[in-house]
Amino acid sequence: MKEHVEKLYALSRKPFRRIVGLMSGTSLDGLDVALCRAEGSGPETRLKVEYFKTVPYEEDFRNAVREIFAKRQIDFQQLVLLNPFIGLQHGQMILECLAEWGIDPSEVDLIASHGQTVFHAPQKQHKIAAFPNATLQIGDGDHIAVKTGIITLNDFRQKHIAAGGEGAPLAVYGDYFLFSQKDENRILLNMGGIANFTFLPGNLNASQVFTTDTGPGNTLIDAFTRRHFGKPFDENGSIAASGTVDAVLLNVLKDSSFFEQSFPKTTGPEVFSIEYVENALQVSNRNAIEPKDLIATLTRFSAETISEAIRNAMPFGEIFEVYASGGGAHNPVLMGAIGRLLGINIRLINELGVSGDAKEAVLFAVLANEAVAGEAVYFGEKKGVPGVSMGKISFPG
């Protein structure tokens, strides 16, 4: 309707916008909700996180998503039902957060919803020549918009793919706009279920910005901690610290074609799954491994593949600082191993003014701000970082 288009145009010209950024990751622990105040756009973006909360998911919610998550064979009706259901659930969670913070929905300009990834299939992974890169995030944006009464941007990854990317990692845009620093080369390492990093050159040249997935972050550690210890994750890395790394199993785990692919690349739990580890246990004859030793080995697996990816992607002799975020940043065993392998002290993204737990939700708020108020930014003629506006617009009426 005309009134919504006119409102969107007015938002593009405001001195600042209040945007709710949402992120629901592969760990399925909950919905990250960040209310942000964004001024400017592109490299001149100035953003403040006014409020942040992770709303935990009920176990029934997690189980419903796990029925279709990262599986090639599913109950298709379950997928169709979850698309609006997740949108409605996220919309309700937003309203509850705003009420808790004393914010009326009319005071919010935009919602930026990542949705819930249920399957990620880059062409390098599915290897079907006739089909392009693909990914699917559910949690319908129209349902969020109608539920909250707030214009919603969602389904960001499709434009990235349409412009030649793999749909991930998308953090690079917000990383560059918010965290670049003249005369300091920075690696922004995010360790969610899958680990990825962004390289930000100290000369601030956008064409030299680089981003890629590295392989597993927490997804395998979490899965086997749930299986063997009945806990959602290895808190403080205590289980890994009590175990011993099995070198034979570690070498088999690292024997994946993904690690031989050229940068940039993306992956997901579709590849690094429970079945992946079970196969490695069989090949290495380690089915009787002590659970604590398995967790220690999976933690080392993540640490080695992350550090090796960073070393292989960086020019020889380049000096850089690493700032970590995501659930893995809370695991001192994982953090310590990466630091020792790289020979540097790994710092937290919190030092740069944004909570590591809020960072991904914040970055989607940045993408929404760019879609409404930004200009094209040229990231060079390279794969993985097309200079495009992302996000589909859902009006509330």
C-alpha positions in Angstrom: 0.0 0.0 0.0 1.1 3.5 -0.7 1.3 4.5 3.0 3.9 1.7 3.6 6.0 2.8 0.6 5.9 6.4 1.8 6.9 5.3 5.3 9.8 3.3 3.9 10.9 6.3 1.9 10.7 8.5 5.0 12.8 6.0 7.0 15.5 6.2 4.4 15.9 9.9 5.0 15.7 9.9 8.8 18.9 10.9 10.7 18.7 7.5 12.5 16.7 4.4 12.5 15.8 2.0 15.4 16.1 -1.5 14.2 15.5 -4.8 15.9 18.1 -7.4 14.6 17.3 -11.1 15.0 19.5 -14.1 14.9 18.7 -17.8 15.4 21.7 -20.0 14.8 22.3 -23.6 14.2 22.7 -24.3 17.9 19.0 -23.7 18.4 19.6 -22.3 21.8 17.3 -19.3 21.4 16.5 -16.1 19.5 19.0 -13.2 19.8 17.1 -9.9 19.9 19.1 -6.7 19.6 17.4 -3.2 19.5 19.9 -1.0 17.7 20.1 2.7 16.9 21.8 3.1 13.5 23.0 6.4 12.0 24.5 6.9 8.6 25.3 4.0 6.3 28.2 2.1 4.7 31.6 2.9 6.3 30.0 5.9 8.0 27.6 3.7 9.9 27.4 4.5 13.6 25.5 1.9 15.7 24.5 1.7 19.3 23.0 -1.4 20.9 20.2 -0.1 23.2 19.0 -3.4 24.4 19.9 -7.1 23.9 18.4 -10.4 25.0 18.6 -14.0 24.1 15.1 -15.5 24.4 15.6 -19.3 25.0 13.7 -21.8 23.0 11.5 -24.4 24.6 12.7 -27.9 24.1 9.6 -28.7 22.1 10.5 -25.9 19.7 14.1 -27.2 19.3 12.8 -30.8 18.7 10.3 -29.6 16.0 13.1 -27.8 14.1 15.6 -30.7 14.5 13.1 -33.0 12.7 13.9 -31.2 9.5 17.2 -29.5 10.3 20.1 -30.3 7.9 18.4 -33.5 6.6 17.9 -34.5 3.0 14.9 -36.6 3.8 12.2 -34.9 5.9 8.5 -34.7 6.5 7.7 -31.9 4.0 4.5 -30.9 5.8 6.6 -30.2 8.9 8.8 -27.8 6.9 5.7 -26.0 5.5 4.1 -25.7 9.0 7.3 -24.5 10.6 7.7 -21.6 8.2 4.8 -19.5 9.5 5.0 -21.0 13.0 8.6 -19.7 13.5 7.6 -16.3 12.1 4.8 -16.1 14.6 7.0 -17.3 17.5 9.7 -14.8 16.7 7.1 -12.0 16.3 5.8 -12.8 19.8 9.3 -12.9 21.3 10.0 -9.4 19.8 6.8 -8.0 21.4 7.7 -9.5 24.8 11.2 -8.0 24.6 9.9 -4.6 23.7 7.4 -4.7 26.5 10.2 -5.7 28.9 12.3 -2.8 27.7 9.5 -0.3 27.9 9.5 0.3 24.1 6.3 0.6 22.2 6.4 -1.2 18.8 5.5 2.2 17.1 9.0 3.4 18.2 10.7 0.8 16.2 11.4 1.5 12.5 12.4 -1.9 11.2 12.9 -5.6 12.0 15.8 -7.4 10.5 15.2 -11.2 10.6 17.7 -13.8 9.7 15.2 -16.6 10.1 16.2 -20.2 10.9 18.5 -22.0 8.5 17.3 -25.5 7.9 19.5 -26.5 4.9 22.6 -25.0 3.3 23.7 -26.4 -0.1 26.4 -24.5 -2.0 27.2 -26.0 -5.4 30.6 -27.2 -4.1 28.7 -29.3 -1.6 25.8 -30.7 -3.7 28.0 -31.0 -6.8 25.0 -31.0 -9.2 26.2 -29.0 -12.2 22.8 -27.9 -13.4 21.8 -26.4 -10.1 23.2 -23.2 -8.4 24.2 -22.4 -4.8 21.2 -22.7 -2.5 20.2 -22.2 1.1 16.9 -22.1 3.0 15.9 -20.0 6.0 12.4 -20.3 7.4 10.4 -18.1 9.7 8.2 -16.1 7.4 8.8 -12.3 7.4 5.1 -11.5 6.6 4.0 -13.2 9.7 6.6 -11.2 11.8 5.5 -7.9 10.2 1.8 -8.6 10.7 2.3 -9.9 14.3 4.4 -6.9 15.4 3.0 -4.1 13.1 6.6 -3.3 12.1 8.1 -3.3 8.6 10.3 -6.4 8.4 13.3 -7.2 6.2 14.1 -11.0 5.9 15.5 -13.7 3.8 18.8 -11.8 3.3 20.8 -14.8 1.9 19.0 -15.2 -1.4 20.2 -11.9 -2.9 23.8 -12.9 -2.0 23.3 -16.1 -3.9 21.6 -14.4 -6.8 24.6 -12.1 -7.1 27.1 -15.0 -7.3 27.8 -15.7 -3.6 27.1 -18.8 -1.6 24.6 -17.1 0.8 27.3 -16.9 3.6 29.0 -15.6 5.5 27.1 -12.4 5.6 28.9 -10.9 8.6 31.5 -9.4 6.3 29.3 -6.3 5.5 28.6 -5.3 9.1 32.1 -6.3 10.1 33.6 -3.9 7.5 31.2 -1.0 8.3 31.4 -1.2 12.1 34.8 -2.7 13.0 37.4 -1.6 10.4 40.3 0.3 12.0 43.0 2.3 10.1 46.5 0.8 10.5 45.3 -2.4 12.2 44.7 -5.6 10.2 41.8 -7.4 12.0 40.5 -11.0 11.8 36.9 -11.1 13.2 36.4 -14.8 14.1 32.8 -15.9 14.8 32.4 -19.4 16.3 28.8 -20.5 16.1 27.8 -23.9 15.0 30.0 -23.3 12.0 33.1 -21.0 12.3 33.9 -18.2 9.9 36.1 -15.2 9.8 36.3 -11.8 8.1 39.7 -10.1 7.3 39.6 -6.3 7.6 42.7 -4.7 6.1 44.3 -1.8 8.1 44.4 0.3 4.9 40.5 0.3 4.9 40.4 -0.9 1.2 37.1 -2.7 0.8 38.4 -4.6 -2.2 40.8 -6.4 0.1 38.1 -7.5 2.6 38.0 -11.3 2.7 35.5 -13.7 4.3 35.1 -17.5 4.5 33.7 -20.4 6.6 36.4 -22.6 8.1 34.5 -25.7 9.1 32.9 -26.7 12.4 32.8 -24.4 15.4 30.6 -25.7 18.1 28.1 -27.9 16.2 29.9 -31.2 16.7 31.1 -30.4 20.3 27.5 -29.6 21.2 26.0 -32.6 19.5 28.2 -35.1 21.3 28.0 -33.2 24.6 24.2 -33.6 24.4 24.5 -37.3 23.5 27.0 -38.4 26.1 26.6 -35.9 28.9 23.0 -34.7 28.6 24.1 -31.0 28.5 23.5 -28.5 25.7 27.2 -27.6 25.4 30.6 -28.1 27.1 30.4 -25.2 29.6 33.8 -23.5 30.0 35.3 -26.4 28.0 35.5 -28.4 31.2 34.8 -31.8 29.5 37.4 -31.2 26.8 39.9 -30.1 29.5 39.4 -33.4 31.3 40.0 -35.5 28.2 42.9 -36.4 25.9 43.0 -35.6 22.2 43.1 -38.8 20.0 45.6 -38.1 17.2 44.4 -40.9 15.0 40.7 -39.8 15.1 41.7 -36.2 14.7 43.5 -37.0 11.4 40.5 -38.8 10.1 38.2 -36.0 11.0 40.4 -33.6 9.1 40.3 -35.8 6.0 37.4 -34.0 4.3 37.3 -32.6 0.8 35.9 -29.3 2.3 39.3 -28.5 3.7 40.9 -28.9 0.2 38.5 -26.4 -1.4 39.7 -23.0 -2.4 38.7 -19.9 -0.4 36.1 -18.5 0.0 33.8 -21.4 0.9 30.8 -22.2 3.0 29.5 -25.2 4.8 27.1 -26.4 7.4 25.8 -29.2 9.7 24.7 -31.0 6.5 28.4 -31.9 6.1 29.8 -31.7 9.6 27.1 -33.9 11.2 26.8 -36.7 13.8 27.1 -39.1 10.9 30.3 -37.5 9.8 31.8 -38.2 13.3 30.4 -41.7 13.5 32.0 -42.5 10.1 35.4 -41.1 11.4 35.1 -43.2 14.5 34.5 -46.3 12.4 37.4 -45.6 10.0 39.8 -44.8 12.9 38.6 -47.8 14.9 37.8 -45.6 17.8 34.1 -46.6 18.5 35.1 -47.4 22.1 36.6 -43.9 22.7 35.9 -42.4 26.1 33.3 -39.6 25.7 35.6 -37.0 27.4 38.3 -37.9 24.9 35.9 -37.5 22.0 34.9 -34.0 23.2 38.6 -33.1 23.6 39.3 -34.3 20.1 36.3 -32.5 18.5 37.4 -29.3 20.3 40.9 -29.7 18.9 39.4 -30.5 15.4 37.6 -27.1 15.5 40.7 -25.3 16.8 43.1 -26.7 14.2 40.8 -26.2 11.2 40.1 -22.6 12.3 43.7 -21.7 12.8 44.9 -23.4 9.6 42.2 -21.6 7.6 43.3 -18.2 9.0 47.0 -19.0 8.3 46.3 -20.2 4.7 44.1 -17.2 3.9 46.5 -14.5 5.2 49.4 -13.2 3.2 52.7 -14.6 4.6 54.2 -12.4 7.3 51.0 -10.3 7.7 50.5 -9.0 11.2 46.9 -9.1 12.5 44.7 -9.1 15.6 42.0 -11.7 16.1 38.7 -10.8 17.8 36.4 -13.6 18.6 32.6 -13.9 19.1 29.9 -16.5 19.2 29.5 -19.4 21.6 33.0 -20.7 21.0 34.4 -17.5 22.5 33.1 -18.7 25.9 35.1 -21.9 25.6 38.6 -21.3 27.1 39.9 -24.7 25.8 39.0 -23.8 22.2 40.1 -20.2 22.5 43.4 -21.2 24.1 44.2 -23.8 21.4 43.5 -21.4 18.6 45.7 -18.8 20.2 48.6 -21.2 20.7 48.3 -22.5 17.1 48.4 -18.9 15.7 51.0 -17.7 18.2 48.9 -14.8 19.3 46.5 -13.7 22.1 42.9 -14.1 20.9 40.8 -11.1 22.0 37.0 -10.7 22.4 34.9 -8.6 20.1 33.5 -7.0 23.2 36.7 -4.8 23.2 35.3 -3.2 20.0 32.1 -2.0 21.7 29.6 -4.8 20.8 28.8 -7.9 22.8 30.0 -11.0 21.1 26.7 -12.7 21.9 24.8 -9.8 20.2 27.1 -9.4 17.2 25.2 -11.5 14.7 21.9 -10.0 15.5 23.5 -6.5 15.2 25.0 -7.4 11.8 21.6 -8.2 10.4 20.4 -4.8 11.7 23.2 -3.3 9.7 22.1 -5.2 6.6 18.6 -3.8 7.0 19.9 -0.3 7.5 21.9 -0.7 4.3 18.9 -1.9 2.3 16.8 1.1 3.4 19.4 3.9 3.6 22.7 2.7 2.1 24.5 3.1 -1.2 26.4 0.4 -3.2 29.9 -0.4 -1.8 32.4 -2.0 -4.1 34.2 -5.0 -2.5 36.3 -5.8 -5.6 36.0 -8.5 -8.3 36.1 -11.5 -6.1 33.7 -14.2 -5.0 31.9 -14.2 -1.7 31.3 -10.5 -1.2 29.0 -9.0 -3.9 28.2 -5.4 -3.3 24.4 -5.7 -3.3 21.5 -4.7 -1.1 20.0 -7.7 0.7 16.7 -8.4 2.4 13.1 -8.8 1.2 10.6 -6.3 2.5 7.4 -7.4 4.4 4.9 -4.7 5.2 2.6 -5.2 8.2 -0.6 -4.5 6.2 
